[in-house]
Amino acid sequence: MRRMIACLSLVLLLFSCGWSQERSAGDARGLSSDEFRERAREVAERRQGSADDRAWREGFVALGALNPLRWARVGGIPAWVNRSAHNGAWRLAAELPADSPPRADAR
């Protein structure tokens, strides 16, 4: 039993050494490092001041469940929730007001 554990430990050690080649971020698309940096700079400049950038900086961006305690009691978010949201199964059933509410802290 000890010999088997020692052999498995040796195998794990060898695999954890990392025999893979390092690749730059541009390699996946066939770009050189300079081309990748130029493309990344172009995309970042285009995003600055765009509607998406303003929404991210000024709007409400939920980074997690809005009601995490309820889902924790149930045992996690069910798989059907993500499928339903992705497939557009949920629709807004009310008319939203045109004006924005005053700024407030979310607690």
GROMACS elastic network, one bead per residue, 0.5 to 0.9 nm:
[ bonds ]
;  ai    aj funct       b0    kb
    1     4     6  0.51684   500
    1     5     6  0.63391   500
    1     6     6  0.86440   500
    2     5     6  0.51067   500
    2     6     6  0.60997   500
    2     7     6  0.85970   500
    3     6     6  0.50090   500
    3     7     6  0.61455   500
    3     8     6  0.86046   500
    4     7     6  0.50706   500
    4     8     6  0.61359   500
    4     9     6  0.84743   500
    5     8     6  0.51134   500
    5     9     6  0.60093   500
    5    10     6  0.85545   500
    6     9     6  0.50484   500
    6    10     6  0.61982   500
    6    11     6  0.87080   500
    7    10     6  0.50722   500
    7    11     6  0.62528   500
    7    12     6  0.86595   500
    8    11     6  0.50561   500
    8    12     6  0.61450   500
    8    13     6  0.84978   500
    9    12     6  0.51144   500
    9    13     6  0.60700   500
    9    14     6  0.86443   500
   10    13     6  0.50144   500
   10    14     6  0.62131   500
   10    15     6  0.86874   500
   11    14     6  0.51656   500
   11    15     6  0.62623   500
   11    16     6  0.86052   500
   12    15     6  0.51632   500
   12    16     6  0.60520   500
   12    17     6  0.87667   500
   13    16     6  0.51668   500
   13    17     6  0.65012   500
   14    17     6  0.54489   500
   14    18     6  0.78916   500
   14    19     6  0.88605   500
   15    18     6  0.62729   500
   15    19     6  0.76510   500
   16    19     6  0.83960   500
   18    21     6  0.83853   500
   23    26     6  0.80580   500
   23    27     6  0.62282   500
   23    28     6  0.82320   500
   24    27     6  0.55197   500
   24    28     6  0.80283   500
   24    32     6  0.82751   500
   24    33     6  0.67977   500
   25    28     6  0.66155   500
   25    29     6  0.84231   500
   25    31     6  0.84693   500
   25    32     6  0.88574   500
   25    33     6  0.74406   500
   25    36     6  0.72824   500
   26    29     6  0.57925   500
   26    30     6  0.62270   500
   26    32     6  0.57936   500
   26    33     6  0.57927   500
   26    34     6  0.86089   500
   26    35     6  0.75816   500
   26    36     6  0.51028   500
   26    37     6  0.82449   500
   27    31     6  0.56031   500
   27    32     6  0.67427   500
   27    33     6  0.79107   500
   27    36     6  0.86633   500
   28    31     6  0.75176   500
   29    32     6  0.89862   500
   29    36     6  0.89183   500
   31    34     6  0.79390   500
   31    35     6  0.57202   500
   31    36     6  0.58018   500
   32    35     6  0.51624   500
   32    36     6  0.60913   500
   32    37     6  0.86257   500
   33    36     6  0.50925   500
   33    37     6  0.61870   500
   33    38     6  0.86222   500
   34    37     6  0.51426   500
   34    38     6  0.61613   500
   34    39     6  0.86131   500
   35    38     6  0.51014   500
   35    39     6  0.61279   500
   35    40     6  0.85414   500
   36    39     6  0.51372   500
   36    40     6  0.60700   500
   36    41     6  0.85509   500
   37    40     6  0.50556   500
   37    41     6  0.60787   500
   37    42     6  0.85543   500
   38    41     6  0.51226   500
   38    42     6  0.61854   500
   38    43     6  0.87359   500
   39    42     6  0.50352   500
   39    43     6  0.62256   500
   39    44     6  0.86085   500
   40    43     6  0.52021   500
   40    44     6  0.61398   500
   40    45     6  0.86093   500
   41    44     6  0.51407   500
   41    45     6  0.61200   500
   41    46     6  0.85903   500
   42    45     6  0.52289   500
   42    46     6  0.62052   500
   42    47     6  0.87288   500
   43    46     6  0.51275   500
   43    47     6  0.62737   500
   43    48     6  0.88845   500
   44    47     6  0.51850   500
   44    48     6  0.64613   500
   45    48     6  0.53291   500
   45    49     6  0.86027   500
   46    49     6  0.78078   500
   46    50     6  0.71878   500
   47    50     6  0.52934   500
   47    51     6  0.83211   500
   47    52     6  0.73874   500
   47    53     6  0.62138   500
   48    51     6  0.89301   500
   48    52     6  0.88454   500
   48    53     6  0.62175   500
   48    54     6  0.84605   500
   49    52     6  0.80375   500
   49    53     6  0.57846   500
   49    54     6  0.62883   500
   50    53     6  0.51217   500
   50    54     6  0.62795   500
   50    55     6  0.86260   500
   51    54     6  0.51581   500
   51    55     6  0.61182   500
   51    56     6  0.85885   500
   52    55     6  0.51036   500
   52    56     6  0.61565   500
   52    57     6  0.86639   500
   53    56     6  0.51335   500
   53    57     6  0.62066   500
   53    58     6  0.84558   500
   54    57     6  0.51214   500
   54    58     6  0.56792   500
   54    59     6  0.72982   500
   55    58     6  0.53083   500
   55    60     6  0.75326   500
   55    61     6  0.81982   500
   56    59     6  0.56861   500
   56    60     6  0.73204   500
   56    61     6  0.65558   500
   57    60     6  0.83894   500
   57    61     6  0.86987   500
   58    61     6  0.89191   500
   62    65     6  0.72581   500
   62    66     6  0.70805   500
   63    66     6  0.85513   500
   64    67     6  0.86538   500
   64    68     6  0.77818   500
   65    68     6  0.51458   500
   65    69     6  0.88902   500
   65    71     6  0.82040   500
   65    77     6  0.87803   500
   66    69     6  0.89792   500
   67    70     6  0.58334   500
   67    71     6  0.69305   500
   68    71     6  0.53183   500
   68    72     6  0.61032   500
   68    73     6  0.87930   500
   68    76     6  0.87921   500
   69    72     6  0.50334   500
   69    73     6  0.63732   500
   69    74     6  0.88279   500
   70    73     6  0.53395   500
   70    74     6  0.65254   500
   70    75     6  0.88979   500
   70    76     6  0.87578   500
   71    74     6  0.50833   500
   71    75     6  0.62042   500
   71    76     6  0.50716   500
   71    77     6  0.57014   500
   71    78     6  0.86048   500
   72    75     6  0.52136   500
   72    76     6  0.53799   500
   72    77     6  0.79503   500
   73    76     6  0.75459   500
   74    77     6  0.77918   500
   74    78     6  0.88500   500
   75    78     6  0.82743   500
   77    80     6  0.84614   500
   77    81     6  0.69899   500
   77    82     6  0.85053   500
   78    81     6  0.57457   500
   78    82     6  0.78166   500
   79    82     6  0.58623   500
   79    83     6  0.67567   500
   79    84     6  0.88882   500
   80    83     6  0.50219   500
   80    84     6  0.58951   500
   80    85     6  0.84609   500
   81    84     6  0.52166   500
   81    85     6  0.61754   500
   81    86     6  0.85633   500
   82    85     6  0.51423   500
   82    86     6  0.60080   500
   82    87     6  0.85174   500
   83    86     6  0.51032   500
   83    87     6  0.60657   500
   83    88     6  0.85687   500
   83    89     6  0.85267   500
   84    87     6  0.52044   500
   84    88     6  0.61659   500
   84    89     6  0.50630   500
   84    90     6  0.68695   500
   85    88     6  0.52353   500
   85    89     6  0.60645   500
   85    90     6  0.63509   500
   86    89     6  0.77082   500
   87    90     6  0.83837   500
   88    91     6  0.71794   500
   90    93     6  0.89868   500
   92    95     6  0.78740   500
   92    96     6  0.89724   500
   96    99     6  0.88291   500
   97   100     6  0.74142   500
   97   101     6  0.89461   500
  100   103     6  0.85696   500
  101   104     6  0.86052   500
